[in-house]
């Protein structure tokens, strides 16, 4: 008689959040405590490829029958069972296919479905005949339903984890792009500021230097009036620079204005 009281173990297993290998090993261990088997193979359904793929195996050989025969979802009986709604139980293979299947004398295949959606197929094999009985068909059906909950939850968690990883990478890429953009904008703003400083300060500074050189070379020959005019001019240009530096400290926006061609300069507050 097949026991089907998996509910407590299902809840415990789902709470652990194990990885793929640990989850499937736990599933097989859970099954083994209620149904004897010598070998077991879990096939998961790849919806995009519409194929069954071996996900986990206990024992050296894949547990399946008639693997030389192709079906819609691959070779072997698991592919055919995936299109059924109830477990398939072969009590004694020595009676059903004499001489063909020497690996297993008793075989059961459980289609794993959730809300009529195929999750996979679990095959169990034993070298002793009549280990799996058709009288246990209903119990095997209940077991398949409960195992489907675990496998489907694992698949959903795996998918969610992959999506979270993709989202995390996209967020990281976005943050990196934002940082590069901020740096680019910062450098652009610095460039505009340099143009502004060069334009607003270089002109009066050039005048100051020119006047100072004249004074240095001809101070002895300048009349008092010309000397006074030169000093006034120097003071005027110096105050222009003082005004510009004061306006620079009051910049509170990134507004720009055209300088020459495509070159921009920071617009200074009035």
MIKOL-158902 format. One record per residue (C-alpha): y, x, z; residue in three letters. Coordinates in pm, 1 decimal. Each point is the difference from the previous one (the first is absolute). Example, Ala and Ser with C-alpha at 12.3 -4.5 7.8 and 13.67 -1.06 7.14 Angstrom:
// MIKOL-158902
<pt><north>-450.0</north><east>1230.0</east><up>780.0</up><rest>ALA</rest></pt>
<pt><north>344.0</north><east>137.0</east><up>-66.0</up><rest>SER</rest></pt>
This chain:
// MIKOL-158902
<pt><north>0.0</north><east>0.0</east><up>0.0</up><rest>UNK</rest></pt>
<pt><north>339.4</north><east>135.3</east><up>-99.5</up><rest>UNK</rest></pt>
<pt><north>264.1</north><east>-0.1</east><up>273.1</up><rest>UNK</rest></pt>
<pt><north>353.6</north><east>-84.3</east><up>-114.2</up><rest>UNK</rest></pt>
<pt><north>211.7</north><east>36.3</east><up>312.2</up><rest>UNK</rest></pt>
<pt><north>238.1</north><east>257.0</east><up>-148.4</up><rest>UNK</rest></pt>
<pt><north>324.6</north><east>-162.8</east><up>108.3</up><rest>UNK</rest></pt>
<pt><north>68.4</north><east>219.6</east><up>303.8</up><rest>UNK</rest></pt>
<pt><north>-89.8</north><east>318.0</east><up>-190.0</up><rest>UNK</rest></pt>
<pt><north>211.5</north><east>-107.1</east><up>-297.0</up><rest>UNK</rest></pt>
<pt><north>307.8</north><east>-44.8</east><up>218.5</up><rest>UNK</rest></pt>
<pt><north>-63.5</north><east>336.0</east><up>171.8</up><rest>UNK</rest></pt>
<pt><north>-51.8</north><east>178.2</east><up>-331.9</up><rest>UNK</rest></pt>
<pt><north>314.5</north><east>-145.5</east><up>-155.3</up><rest>UNK</rest></pt>
<pt><north>206.2</north><east>104.8</east><up>301.3</up><rest>UNK</rest></pt>
<pt><north>-105.7</north><east>363.6</east><up>-35.3</up><rest>UNK</rest></pt>
<pt><north>166.2</north><east>47.9</east><up>-338.3</up><rest>UNK</rest></pt>
<pt><north>-259.0</north><east>257.2</east><up>-113.3</up><rest>UNK</rest></pt>
<pt><north>-4.4</north><east>193.7</east><up>-324.5</up><rest>UNK</rest></pt>
<pt><north>-228.6</north><east>-82.1</east><up>-293.3</up><rest>UNK</rest></pt>
<pt><north>-302.1</north><east>207.4</east><up>104.5</up><rest>UNK</rest></pt>
<pt><north>14.6</north><east>-105.4</east><up>364.5</up><rest>UNK</rest></pt>
<pt><north>48.3</north><east>-365.6</east><up>-90.7</up><rest>UNK</rest></pt>
<pt><north>-300.7</north><east>-14.3</east><up>-232.0</up><rest>UNK</rest></pt>
<pt><north>-218.1</north><east>195.9</east><up>241.5</up><rest>UNK</rest></pt>
<pt><north>94.6</north><east>-251.0</east><up>270.1</up><rest>UNK</rest></pt>
<pt><north>-88.5</north><east>-287.7</east><up>-235.0</up><rest>UNK</rest></pt>
<pt><north>-342.1</north><east>149.0</east><up>-72.5</up><rest>UNK</rest></pt>
<pt><north>-58.2</north><east>63.1</east><up>370.2</up><rest>UNK</rest></pt>
<pt><north>93.8</north><east>-360.4</east><up>75.9</up><rest>UNK</rest></pt>
<pt><north>-243.9</north><east>-127.8</east><up>-265.0</up><rest>UNK</rest></pt>
<pt><north>-277.8</north><east>234.0</east><up>115.7</up><rest>UNK</rest></pt>
<pt><north>10.9</north><east>-144.8</east><up>351.9</up><rest>UNK</rest></pt>
<pt><north>-87.0</north><east>-344.8</east><up>-137.4</up><rest>UNK</rest></pt>
<pt><north>-186.8</north><east>67.7</east><up>-324.9</up><rest>UNK</rest></pt>
<pt><north>-245.4</north><east>290.5</east><up>-37.9</up><rest>UNK</rest></pt>
<pt><north>47.1</north><east>216.8</east><up>-309.0</up><rest>UNK</rest></pt>
<pt><north>-97.6</north><east>348.0</east><up>-110.0</up><rest>UNK</rest></pt>
<pt><north>261.1</north><east>28.8</east><up>-271.3</up><rest>UNK</rest></pt>
<pt><north>321.1</north><east>-187.3</east><up>-76.1</up><rest>UNK</rest></pt>
<pt><north>268.3</north><east>11.7</east><up>-268.5</up><rest>UNK</rest></pt>
<pt><north>340.8</north><east>-164.6</east><up>5.3</up><rest>UNK</rest></pt>
<pt><north>160.7</north><east>-73.3</east><up>-337.1</up><rest>UNK</rest></pt>
<pt><north>369.0</north><east>-88.4</east><up>-16.4</up><rest>UNK</rest></pt>
<pt><north>147.1</north><east>-202.8</east><up>-283.2</up><rest>UNK</rest></pt>
<pt><north>270.4</north><east>164.1</east><up>-211.4</up><rest>UNK</rest></pt>
<pt><north>196.2</north><east>-302.0</east><up>-120.6</up><rest>UNK</rest></pt>
<pt><north>197.5</north><east>186.6</east><up>-267.8</up><rest>UNK</rest></pt>
<pt><north>-310.8</north><east>152.1</east><up>-159.4</up><rest>UNK</rest></pt>
<pt><north>-216.5</north><east>-306.5</east><up>79.7</up><rest>UNK</rest></pt>
<pt><north>-272.1</north><east>237.8</east><up>120.4</up><rest>UNK</rest></pt>
<pt><north>-195.1</north><east>70.3</east><up>317.3</up><rest>UNK</rest></pt>
<pt><north>31.8</north><east>349.1</east><up>143.9</up><rest>UNK</rest></pt>
<pt><north>-213.6</north><east>161.6</east><up>270.5</up><rest>UNK</rest></pt>
<pt><north>220.8</north><east>42.6</east><up>305.5</up><rest>UNK</rest></pt>
<pt><north>-244.7</north><east>94.0</east><up>276.8</up><rest>UNK</rest></pt>
<pt><north>-368.2</north><east>77.0</east><up>26.8</up><rest>UNK</rest></pt>
<pt><north>-263.5</north><east>50.3</east><up>269.7</up><rest>UNK</rest></pt>
<pt><north>-312.6</north><east>182.5</east><up>-112.4</up><rest>UNK</rest></pt>
<pt><north>-58.2</north><east>236.0</east><up>-290.6</up><rest>UNK</rest></pt>
<pt><north>-38.5</north><east>-262.5</east><up>-274.0</up><rest>UNK</rest></pt>
<pt><north>224.5</north><east>-276.7</east><up>-125.0</up><rest>UNK</rest></pt>
<pt><north>-138.2</north><east>-331.9</east><up>116.5</up><rest>UNK</rest></pt>
<pt><north>-21.9</north><east>-213.3</east><up>-313.5</up><rest>UNK</rest></pt>
<pt><north>-253.1</north><east>-138.6</east><up>-243.9</up><rest>UNK</rest></pt>
<pt><north>-36.4</north><east>-8.9</east><up>-379.1</up><rest>UNK</rest></pt>
<pt><north>277.1</north><east>259.0</east><up>-37.8</up><rest>UNK</rest></pt>
<pt><north>-111.6</north><east>53.1</east><up>-358.4</up><rest>UNK</rest></pt>
<pt><north>123.4</north><east>-347.4</east><up>-90.4</up><rest>UNK</rest></pt>
<pt><north>373.1</north><east>-47.9</east><up>-71.8</up><rest>UNK</rest></pt>
<pt><north>196.3</north><east>-296.2</east><up>130.8</up><rest>UNK</rest></pt>
<pt><north>366.5</north><east>-95.1</east><up>-34.2</up><rest>UNK</rest></pt>
<pt><north>111.1</north><east>210.9</east><up>298.0</up><rest>UNK</rest></pt>
<pt><north>-229.3</north><east>297.0</east><up>-41.3</up><rest>UNK</rest></pt>
<pt><north>-363.6</north><east>99.9</east><up>7.5</up><rest>UNK</rest></pt>
<pt><north>-248.6</north><east>-150.1</east><up>242.1</up><rest>UNK</rest></pt>
<pt><north>-59.9</north><east>-303.2</east><up>212.0</up><rest>UNK</rest></pt>
<pt><north>314.6</north><east>42.5</east><up>214.3</up><rest>UNK</rest></pt>
<pt><north>207.2</north><east>-82.1</east><up>-307.6</up><rest>UNK</rest></pt>
<pt><north>-195.9</north><east>-320.0</east><up>-56.4</up><rest>UNK</rest></pt>
<pt><north>14.5</north><east>-93.2</east><up>369.8</up><rest>UNK</rest></pt>
<pt><north>379.6</north><east>41.3</east><up>-4.0</up><rest>UNK</rest></pt>
<pt><north>12.7</north><east>-314.0</east><up>-214.7</up><rest>UNK</rest></pt>
<pt><north>-209.8</north><east>-201.8</east><up>243.6</up><rest>UNK</rest></pt>
<pt><north>115.0</north><east>-195.2</east><up>305.3</up><rest>UNK</rest></pt>
<pt><north>-300.6</north><east>57.4</east><up>227.8</up><rest>UNK</rest></pt>
<pt><north>-205.2</north><east>302.3</east><up>113.7</up><rest>UNK</rest></pt>
<pt><north>-300.5</north><east>97.4</east><up>-209.1</up><rest>UNK</rest></pt>
<pt><north>-313.0</north><east>74.6</east><up>204.5</up><rest>UNK</rest></pt>
<pt><north>-314.0</north><east>162.2</east><up>-139.7</up><rest>UNK</rest></pt>
<pt><north>-258.7</north><east>-12.3</east><up>277.9</up><rest>UNK</rest></pt>
<pt><north>-263.5</north><east>214.0</east><up>-172.9</up><rest>UNK</rest></pt>
<pt><north>75.6</north><east>205.7</east><up>-308.0</up><rest>UNK</rest></pt>
<pt><north>-369.7</north><east>91.0</east><up>-33.9</up><rest>UNK</rest></pt>
<pt><north>-58.2</north><east>-364.2</east><up>-94.3</up><rest>UNK</rest></pt>
<pt><north>307.3</north><east>-56.4</east><up>-212.2</up><rest>UNK</rest></pt>
<pt><north>-1.7</north><east>322.6</east><up>-204.4</up><rest>UNK</rest></pt>
<pt><north>-332.5</north><east>185.6</east><up>47.3</up><rest>UNK</rest></pt>
<pt><north>34.5</north><east>371.5</east><up>-53.5</up><rest>UNK</rest></pt>
<pt><north>368.2</north><east>-17.3</east><up>-94.4</up><rest>UNK</rest></pt>
<pt><north>185.7</north><east>32.5</east><up>328.9</up><rest>UNK</rest></pt>
<pt><north>-182.5</north><east>244.5</east><up>223.6</up><rest>UNK</rest></pt>
<pt><north>305.0</north><east>100.0</east><up>203.0</up><rest>UNK</rest></pt>
<pt><north>43.3</north><east>-333.8</east><up>177.8</up><rest>UNK</rest></pt>
<pt><north>-257.5</north><east>-260.6</east><up>85.9</up><rest>UNK</rest></pt>
<pt><north>260.7</north><east>-242.0</east><up>137.1</up><rest>UNK</rest></pt>
<pt><north>353.8</north><east>-46.8</east><up>-134.6</up><rest>UNK</rest></pt>
<pt><north>307.0</north><east>-212.7</east><up>71.8</up><rest>UNK</rest></pt>
<pt><north>331.3</north><east>-9.1</east><up>-183.2</up><rest>UNK</rest></pt>
<pt><north>308.4</north><east>-163.0</east><up>156.3</up><rest>UNK</rest></pt>
<pt><north>297.2</north><east>-98.8</east><up>-216.4</up><rest>UNK</rest></pt>
<pt><north>312.6</north><east>56.5</east><up>209.9</up><rest>UNK</rest></pt>
<pt><north>266.9</north><east>-257.3</east><up>-76.7</up><rest>UNK</rest></pt>
<pt><north>313.7</north><east>-134.6</east><up>164.6</up><rest>UNK</rest></pt>
<pt><north>137.0</north><east>-334.1</east><up>-118.2</up><rest>UNK</rest></pt>
<pt><north>-221.7</north><east>29.2</east><up>-310.8</up><rest>UNK</rest></pt>
<pt><north>157.2</north><east>338.6</east><up>-76.6</up><rest>UNK</rest></pt>
<pt><north>-253.6</north><east>277.7</east><up>-50.0</up><rest>UNK</rest></pt>
<pt><north>34.2</north><east>290.3</east><up>242.1</up><rest>UNK</rest></pt>
<pt><north>-323.1</north><east>187.3</east><up>-67.7</up><rest>UNK</rest></pt>
<pt><north>-378.3</north><east>-1.1</east><up>43.2</up><rest>UNK</rest></pt>
<pt><north>-213.9</north><east>136.2</east><up>283.7</up><rest>UNK</rest></pt>
<pt><north>-362.2</north><east>92.8</east><up>-80.0</up><rest>UNK</rest></pt>
<pt><north>-263.4</north><east>72.3</east><up>266.6</up><rest>UNK</rest></pt>
<pt><north>-343.1</north><east>146.0</east><up>-65.4</up><rest>UNK</rest></pt>
<pt><north>-313.8</north><east>54.0</east><up>210.0</up><rest>UNK</rest></pt>
<pt><north>-336.9</north><east>155.5</east><up>-80.4</up><rest>UNK</rest></pt>
<pt><north>-180.5</north><east>-274.5</east><up>192.2</up><rest>UNK</rest></pt>
<pt><north>-58.0</north><east>-333.2</east><up>-170.8</up><rest>UNK</rest></pt>
<pt><north>124.3</north><east>-325.6</east><up>152.6</up><rest>UNK</rest></pt>
<pt><north>272.7</north><east>168.2</east><up>205.3</up><rest>UNK</rest></pt>
<pt><north>245.3</north><east>-243.7</east><up>-160.8</up><rest>UNK</rest></pt>
<pt><north>-111.5</north><east>-360.5</east><up>-17.4</up><rest>UNK</rest></pt>
<pt><north>131.4</north><east>-285.6</east><up>-207.8</up><rest>UNK</rest></pt>
<pt><north>-4.9</north><east>-211.9</east><up>315.4</up><rest>UNK</rest></pt>
<pt><north>291.8</north><east>216.9</east><up>117.8</up><rest>UNK</rest></pt>
<pt><north>208.6</north><east>-80.0</east><up>-307.3</up><rest>UNK</rest></pt>
<pt><north>258.3</north><east>-201.7</east><up>195.7</up><rest>UNK</rest></pt>
<pt><north>31.9</north><east>271.6</east><up>265.2</up><rest>UNK</rest></pt>
<pt><north>48.5</north><east>264.0</east><up>-268.3</up><rest>UNK</rest></pt>
<pt><north>270.4</north><east>-222.3</east><up>-150.6</up><rest>UNK</rest></pt>
<pt><north>184.3</north><east>-12.0</east><up>331.1</up><rest>UNK</rest></pt>
<pt><north>-33.4</north><east>376.0</east><up>34.5</up><rest>UNK</rest></pt>
<pt><north>145.4</north><east>47.8</east><up>-348.4</up><rest>UNK</rest></pt>
<pt><north>300.2</north><east>-218.5</east><up>88.6</up><rest>UNK</rest></pt>
<pt><north>69.8</north><east>196.8</east><up>317.2</up><rest>UNK</rest></pt>
<pt><north>-41.6</north><east>337.9</east><up>-168.8</up><rest>UNK</rest></pt>
<pt><north>234.0</north><east>-116.8</east><up>-276.8</up><rest>UNK</rest></pt>
<pt><north>274.7</north><east>-42.7</east><up>260.7</up><rest>UNK</rest></pt>
<pt><north>-27.9</north><east>364.9</east><up>104.0</up><rest>UNK</rest></pt>
<pt><north>-22.0</north><east>141.4</east><up>-352.5</up><rest>UNK</rest></pt>
<pt><north>285.3</north><east>-215.5</east><up>-132.2</up><rest>UNK</rest></pt>
<pt><north>221.6</north><east>93.8</east><up>295.7</up><rest>UNK</rest></pt>
<pt><north>-73.8</north><east>368.3</east><up>-58.9</up><rest>UNK</rest></pt>
<pt><north>88.1</north><east>-34.0</east><up>-369.8</up><rest>UNK</rest></pt>
<pt><north>323.8</north><east>-182.2</east><up>85.1</up><rest>UNK</rest></pt>
<pt><north>91.6</north><east>264.2</east><up>259.0</up><rest>UNK</rest></pt>
<pt><north>-76.5</north><east>278.3</east><up>-246.2</up><rest>UNK</rest></pt>
<pt><north>214.0</north><east>-168.7</east><up>-264.4</up><rest>UNK</rest></pt>
<pt><north>280.3</north><east>-52.8</east><up>252.1</up><rest>UNK</rest></pt>
<pt><north>-21.4</north><east>364.4</east><up>108.0</up><rest>UNK</rest></pt>
<pt><north>23.0</north><east>117.0</east><up>-362.2</up><rest>UNK</rest></pt>
<pt><north>298.9</north><east>-227.5</east><up>-61.4</up><rest>UNK</rest></pt>
<pt><north>165.9</north><east>124.9</east><up>317.9</up><rest>UNK</rest></pt>
<pt><north>-56.1</north><east>359.5</east><up>-113.2</up><rest>UNK</rest></pt>
<pt><north>153.0</north><east>-79.5</east><up>-339.8</up><rest>UNK</rest></pt>
<pt><north>288.9</north><east>-177.8</east><up>171.6</up><rest>UNK</rest></pt>
<pt><north>48.7</north><east>293.1</east><up>236.2</up><rest>UNK</rest></pt>
<pt><north>4.9</north><east>243.8</east><up>-294.0</up><rest>UNK</rest></pt>
<pt><north>242.4</north><east>-222.4</east><up>-191.3</up><rest>UNK</rest></pt>
<pt><north>224.5</north><east>-15.7</east><up>306.9</up><rest>UNK</rest></pt>
<pt><north>-18.5</north><east>377.2</east><up>39.7</up><rest>UNK</rest></pt>
<pt><north>84.9</north><east>48.6</east><up>-368.7</up><rest>UNK</rest></pt>
<pt><north>289.5</north><east>-245.0</east><up>34.9</up><rest>UNK</rest></pt>
<pt><north>134.6</north><east>180.7</east><up>305.0</up><rest>UNK</rest></pt>
<pt><north>-26.0</north><east>331.3</east><up>-184.6</up><rest>UNK</rest></pt>
<pt><north>179.1</north><east>-148.3</east><up>-301.0</up><rest>UNK</rest></pt>
<pt><north>269.0</north><east>-144.6</east><up>227.0</up><rest>UNK</rest></pt>
<pt><north>44.6</north><east>337.5</east><up>169.1</up><rest>UNK</rest></pt>
<pt><north>34.9</north><east>168.5</east><up>-340.5</up><rest>UNK</rest></pt>
<pt><north>248.8</north><east>-266.6</east><up>-108.1</up><rest>UNK</rest></pt>
<pt><north>201.6</north><east>42.1</east><up>318.3</up><rest>UNK</rest></pt>
<pt><north>0.4</north><east>376.0</east><up>-49.4</up><rest>UNK</rest></pt>
<pt><north>100.7</north><east>-41.0</east><up>-362.8</up><rest>UNK</rest></pt>
<pt><north>280.2</north><east>-235.8</east><up>97.4</up><rest>UNK</rest></pt>
<pt><north>106.6</north><east>237.3</east><up>276.9</up><rest>UNK</rest></pt>
<pt><north>15.3</north><east>292.6</east><up>-242.4</up><rest>UNK</rest></pt>
<pt><north>184.9</north><east>-214.8</east><up>-253.2</up><rest>UNK</rest></pt>
<pt><north>250.4</north><east>-103.4</east><up>268.0</up><rest>UNK</rest></pt>
<pt><north>42.6</north><east>363.3</east><up>102.3</up><rest>UNK</rest></pt>
<pt><north>59.2</north><east>90.5</east><up>-364.5</up><rest>UNK</rest></pt>
<pt><north>268.6</north><east>-266.7</east><up>-34.2</up><rest>UNK</rest></pt>
<pt><north>158.7</north><east>118.5</east><up>323.5</up><rest>UNK</rest></pt>
<pt><north>6.1</north><east>359.6</east><up>-126.0</up><rest>UNK</rest></pt>
<pt><north>171.8</north><east>-119.0</east><up>-317.7</up><rest>UNK</rest></pt>
<pt><north>252.3</north><east>-192.0</east><up>211.8</up><rest>UNK</rest></pt>
<pt><north>73.3</north><east>296.1</east><up>227.1</up><rest>UNK</rest></pt>
<pt><north>28.4</north><east>230.6</east><up>-298.5</up><rest>UNK</rest></pt>
<pt><north>237.0</north><east>-237.7</east><up>-178.1</up><rest>UNK</rest></pt>
<pt><north>216.5</north><east>-103.0</east><up>295.5</up><rest>UNK</rest></pt>
<pt><north>21.8</north><east>336.7</east><up>176.4</up><rest>UNK</rest></pt>
<pt><north>-37.9</north><east>257.3</east><up>-274.5</up><rest>UNK</rest></pt>
<pt><north>324.0</north><east>-102.4</east><up>-177.6</up><rest>UNK</rest></pt>
<pt><north>234.5</north><east>34.9</east><up>300.5</up><rest>UNK</rest></pt>
<pt><north>-192.4</north><east>305.6</east><up>115.1</up><rest>UNK</rest></pt>
<pt><north>56.2</north><east>164.2</east><up>-339.1</up><rest>UNK</rest></pt>
<pt><north>374.4</north><east>-71.6</east><up>33.1</up><rest>UNK</rest></pt>
<pt><north>8.8</north><east>149.7</east><up>350.5</up><rest>UNK</rest></pt>
<pt><north>-178.5</north><east>314.7</east><up>-113.3</up><rest>UNK</rest></pt>
<pt><north>234.1</north><east>36.9</east><up>-299.2</up><rest>UNK</rest></pt>
<pt><north>313.1</north><east>-43.8</east><up>212.3</up><rest>UNK</rest></pt>
<pt><north>-133.4</north><east>240.6</east><up>263.3</up><rest>UNK</rest></pt>
<pt><north>-65.4</north><east>265.8</east><up>-266.7</up><rest>UNK</rest></pt>
<pt><north>355.7</north><east>-41.5</east><up>-133.6</up><rest>UNK</rest></pt>
<pt><north>142.6</north><east>41.9</east><up>348.6</up><rest>UNK</rest></pt>
<pt><north>-215.0</north><east>305.8</east><up>59.6</up><rest>UNK</rest></pt>
<pt><north>110.2</north><east>168.5</east><up>-322.1</up><rest>UNK</rest></pt>
<pt><north>369.0</north><east>-93.1</east><up>-7.0</up><rest>UNK</rest></pt>
<pt><north>102.4</north><east>-95.1</east><up>353.8</up><rest>UNK</rest></pt>
<pt><north>251.7</north><east>284.6</east><up>11.4</up><rest>UNK</rest></pt>
<pt><north>180.6</north><east>-118.9</east><up>-313.3</up><rest>UNK</rest></pt>
<pt><north>-4.6</north><east>-376.2</east><up>61.4</up><rest>UNK</rest></pt>
<pt><north>317.7</north><east>-169.6</east><up>102.2</up><rest>UNK</rest></pt>
<pt><north>-9.3</north><east>-189.8</east><up>330.1</up><rest>UNK</rest></pt>
<pt><north>5.6</north><east>-327.9</east><up>-193.4</up><rest>UNK</rest></pt>
<pt><north>-295.9</north><east>90.7</east><up>-220.6</up><rest>UNK</rest></pt>
<pt><north>-189.5</north><east>125.0</east><up>304.9</up><rest>UNK</rest></pt>
<pt><north>68.8</north><east>-325.6</east><up>181.4</up><rest>UNK</rest></pt>
<pt><north>-111.6</north><east>-201.2</east><up>-306.2</up><rest>UNK</rest></pt>
<pt><north>-323.4</north><east>196.3</east><up>-18.9</up><rest>UNK</rest></pt>
<pt><north>-71.7</north><east>-58.1</east><up>368.7</up><rest>UNK</rest></pt>
<pt><north>69.6</north><east>-374.4</east><up>-40.6</up><rest>UNK</rest></pt>
<pt><north>-237.6</north><east>-12.1</east><up>-296.5</up><rest>UNK</rest></pt>
<pt><north>-272.5</north><east>172.6</east><up>201.9</up><rest>UNK</rest></pt>
<pt><north>50.1</north><east>-245.0</east><up>288.1</up><rest>UNK</rest></pt>
<pt><north>-13.4</north><east>-294.9</east><up>-241.7</up><rest>UNK</rest></pt>
<pt><north>-328.8</north><east>110.9</east><up>-153.5</up><rest>UNK</rest></pt>
<pt><north>-141.6</north><east>81.3</east><up>343.7</up><rest>UNK</rest></pt>
<pt><north>83.4</north><east>-353.6</east><up>118.5</up><rest>UNK</rest></pt>
<pt><north>-177.0</north><east>-134.0</east><up>-309.6</up><rest>UNK</rest></pt>
<pt><north>-312.6</north><east>183.5</east><up>111.1</up><rest>UNK</rest></pt>
<pt><north>47.7</north><east>-127.9</east><up>355.9</up><rest>UNK</rest></pt>
<pt><north>26.1</north><east>-355.8</east><up>-135.4</up><rest>UNK</rest></pt>
<pt><north>-317.3</north><east>39.7</east><up>-207.3</up><rest>UNK</rest></pt>
<pt><north>-202.6</north><east>137.7</east><up>293.6</up><rest>UNK</rest></pt>
<pt><north>119.9</north><east>-290.3</east><up>213.1</up><rest>UNK</rest></pt>
<pt><north>-106.8</north><east>-252.0</east><up>-266.2</up><rest>UNK</rest></pt>
<pt><north>-337.7</north><east>173.7</east><up>-26.1</up><rest>UNK</rest></pt>
<pt><north>-66.7</north><east>-70.7</east><up>366.9</up><rest>UNK</rest></pt>
<pt><north>68.8</north><east>-370.2</east><up>-59.2</up><rest>UNK</rest></pt>
<pt><north>-257.4</north><east>-49.5</east><up>-278.3</up><rest>UNK</rest></pt>
<pt><north>-218.1</north><east>-297.2</east><up>99.1</up><rest>UNK</rest></pt>
<pt><north>-148.3</north><east>-108.6</east><up>-333.0</up><rest>UNK</rest></pt>
<pt><north>-179.7</north><east>152.2</east><up>-299.5</up><rest>UNK</rest></pt>
<pt><north>249.2</north><east>-135.5</east><up>-254.5</up><rest>UNK</rest></pt>
<pt><north>52.2</north><east>236.3</east><up>-292.4</up><rest>UNK</rest></pt>
<pt><north>254.8</north><east>43.9</east><up>-273.1</up><rest>UNK</rest></pt>
<pt><north>-10.1</north><east>175.1</east><up>-336.6</up><rest>UNK</rest></pt>
<pt><north>107.8</north><east>361.8</east><up>-17.8</up><rest>UNK</rest></pt>
<pt><north>-72.0</north><east>149.3</east><up>-342.9</up><rest>UNK</rest></pt>
<pt><north>-250.1</north><east>-144.7</east><up>-244.7</up><rest>UNK</rest></pt>
<pt><north>-307.5</north><east>-116.0</east><up>189.0</up><rest>UNK</rest></pt>
<pt><north>92.1</north><east>196.1</east><up>310.1</up><rest>UNK</rest></pt>
<pt><north>83.5</north><east>-209.2</east><up>303.6</up><rest>UNK</rest></pt>
<pt><north>195.3</north><east>84.6</east><up>311.1</up><rest>UNK</rest></pt>
<pt><north>19.7</north><east>-167.3</east><up>339.5</up><rest>UNK</rest></pt>
<pt><north>286.8</north><east>-243.2</east><up>26.2</up><rest>UNK</rest></pt>
<pt><north>218.5</north><east>94.6</east><up>296.3</up><rest>UNK</rest></pt>
<pt><north>152.0</north><east>-267.7</east><up>222.4</up><rest>UNK</rest></pt>
<pt><north>376.2</north><east>-44.1</east><up>-30.2</up><rest>UNK</rest></pt>
